[in-house]
Amino acid sequence: MAVIRRRRRFGRLFRGIIFLFVSAMVLSFFVYVPFFTLENIKLVGAKYLTQEDIMRIGEIYLGEPLFKLETDQVQSRLSKDLRIEEVTVKRNLPHTLEVTIKERRPIATVACNYGYLDIDHDGTVLDSYKSLKMMRIPMINGVRVRDLYIGDKVDDELIKKILDFLQRLDEETLNGISEVAFVEEDYVVMYTATERAVQIRIGKLERLDEKARLTEDFLRDLETNPHPVEYVDFNYTAPFIKLAQ
């Protein structure tokens, strides 16, 4: 009986060794076989970042074995870049790495003690510079921040309220606004980026979804409106439009 038990243990051990050997061979095949090499990068969701940017940040190299590439490490490296808010990385056999990202994008510029800052929807500083540059995003006037640099967050409550409103606008509308200004602490006006600037009276920062929708509709209609407009006021139940004299 002891001999039989030893034979059974030996048999199980032998099968275990064979299993590990075969597994190692299969793994080596997928990792090192030339057929599964990285030839393409499919970049999804990017508007500002390029494939070259993604390869540099993620330390990705064309021609390397696809299964040797650690997708979680690539994802970790990419997620540390300030311009990337969310990212997922996965393999698409036999030759492609798919990178899906959600970019941070600037939605407003604000003055600071040493120049200007571009900030995203949650107040993260994406860029800083001394001289005002041409950007198709609104300039927030009436407030100023101090001692903030790239990667910092704006904590001014008035600016955060403006950002909450601006992030509700579609990109085309956002690009059509040149300035957002505080007339009073809780009263806001905007100006269009058209040749003849039109004032948009947002007023109190309430009913934000409704006022964002009205702003989008107004800017679309403004392109085809044959009558010059002086201002539009969204403080009322129905928008009030004042035509220019």
Secondary structure, 3 states (H helix, E strand, C coil): CHHHHHHHHHHHHHHHHHHHHHHHHHHHHHHHCCCCECCEEEEECCCCCCHHHHHHHHCCCCCCEHHHCCHHHHHHHHHCCCCEEEEEEEEECCCEEEEEEEECCCCEEEEECCEEEEECCCCEEEEEECCCCCCCCCEEEEEEECCCCCCCECCCHHHHHHHHHHCCCCHHHHHCEEEEEEEECCEEEEEECCCCCCEEEEECCCCHHHHHHHHHHHHHHHCCCCCCEEEEECCCCCCEEEECC
